[in-house]
Amino acid sequence: MAFGVDRQELINWKKRVKAGEIAFLTHYWQDPRFPNCTSVTKVGCADVKRLIKWGENYQLKQEWIHFDQDYPHYDLFAPRQAEILRTEGIIDQIQRFNLIDGYKSSCQINKTN
């Protein structure tokens, strides 16, 4: 379940993804598989080759891409989420979603679900 992002932000992210840009969208998120995660950053680009090349800069594997038909993207979780956003200069999303402590926390998969 996603929340904390408005409709215009989502529309802008989708437009940028479809235009072949590397686009970032962070939102609050709950999923029982990831009980320690409170947010996720979606990094999308319709140009999958470009997305793969971008991900290689951060040691992200191409098999981690969610190959959505219209909006292929990586899902970034703490602590890598905050590290990558900082490197990319996207400080507003770090501050807005309180990812300052993202370096300390870690999202782990709940293997019982």
C-alpha positions as CSV (number, residue, x, y, z in Angstrom):
1,M,0.0,0.0,0.0
2,A,1.4,3.4,-1.0
3,F,0.7,6.8,0.5
4,G,2.3,10.2,1.0
5,V,2.5,11.1,-2.7
6,D,0.0,13.3,-4.5
7,R,-1.5,12.7,-7.9
8,Q,0.5,15.3,-9.7
9,E,3.8,13.8,-8.5
10,L,2.7,10.4,-9.7
11,I,1.7,11.9,-13.1
12,N,5.0,13.7,-13.4
13,W,7.0,10.6,-12.6
14,K,5.0,8.5,-15.2
15,K,5.6,11.2,-17.9
16,R,9.4,11.3,-17.1
17,V,9.6,7.5,-17.2
18,K,7.8,7.3,-20.5
19,A,10.0,10.0,-21.9
20,G,13.1,7.8,-21.2
21,E,14.4,9.8,-18.3
22,I,15.7,8.3,-15.1
23,A,12.9,9.4,-12.7
24,F,12.6,9.1,-8.9
25,L,9.4,8.7,-6.8
26,T,9.5,8.1,-3.1
27,H,6.4,7.2,-1.1
28,Y,5.5,5.7,2.2
29,W,4.8,2.1,1.9
30,Q,3.7,-1.0,3.9
31,D,4.2,-4.6,2.9
32,P,4.2,-7.5,5.4
33,R,7.1,-9.0,3.4
34,F,9.2,-6.0,4.5
35,P,8.1,-5.2,8.1
36,N,10.9,-2.8,8.8
37,C,10.4,-0.7,5.7
38,T,8.4,2.5,5.8
39,S,9.1,3.8,2.4
40,V,10.3,2.8,-1.1
41,T,11.9,4.8,-3.9
42,K,10.9,3.8,-7.4
43,V,13.6,4.6,-10.0
44,G,12.0,4.2,-13.4
45,C,12.9,4.7,-17.1
46,A,11.1,3.3,-20.2
47,D,14.5,3.0,-21.9
48,V,15.4,-0.3,-20.1
49,K,19.0,-0.2,-21.5
50,R,19.5,3.2,-19.9
51,L,17.9,2.0,-16.6
52,I,20.2,-1.0,-16.5
53,K,23.3,1.2,-17.2
54,W,22.1,3.6,-14.4
55,G,21.7,0.6,-12.0
56,E,25.1,-0.7,-12.8
57,N,26.6,2.5,-11.3
58,Y,25.1,1.4,-8.0
59,Q,25.7,-2.4,-8.3
60,L,22.0,-3.0,-8.9
61,K,21.3,-6.1,-10.8
62,Q,19.1,-6.0,-13.9
63,E,17.1,-8.9,-12.6
64,W,15.9,-6.6,-9.8
65,I,14.1,-4.4,-12.3
66,H,10.3,-4.6,-12.1
67,F,9.6,-5.0,-15.8
68,D,6.2,-3.2,-15.7
69,Q,5.0,-2.8,-19.3
70,D,4.8,1.0,-19.1
71,Y,6.9,1.9,-16.1
72,P,10.0,-0.4,-15.7
73,H,11.7,0.5,-12.4
74,Y,13.9,-0.5,-9.5
75,D,12.5,-0.5,-6.0
76,L,15.1,1.0,-3.6
77,F,14.9,0.3,0.2
78,A,16.9,1.4,3.2
79,P,19.8,1.8,3.5
80,R,20.6,1.9,-0.2
81,Q,17.6,4.1,-0.8
82,A,19.0,7.1,1.1
83,E,22.6,6.5,-0.2
84,I,21.5,6.6,-3.8
85,L,19.1,9.6,-3.3
86,R,21.9,11.5,-1.7
87,T,24.4,10.6,-4.5
88,E,21.8,11.7,-7.0
89,G,21.2,15.0,-5.2
90,I,17.6,14.3,-4.4
91,I,17.8,15.7,-0.9
92,D,14.1,16.8,-0.8
93,Q,12.9,13.2,-0.8
94,I,15.4,12.3,1.9
95,Q,14.1,15.1,4.1
96,R,10.4,14.7,3.2
97,F,10.3,11.0,4.0
98,N,12.7,11.2,7.0
99,L,15.3,9.0,5.4
100,I,18.1,10.7,7.3
101,D,18.4,7.6,9.5
102,G,18.2,5.4,6.4
103,Y,21.9,4.6,6.8
104,K,21.1,3.0,10.2
105,S,18.0,1.0,9.3
106,S,17.7,-1.9,7.0
107,C,14.8,-3.5,5.2
108,Q,14.9,-7.2,5.5
109,I,12.6,-9.7,3.9
110,N,10.2,-11.4,6.3
111,K,10.6,-15.0,5.1
112,T,7.6,-16.2,7.1
113,N,5.1,-14.4,4.8
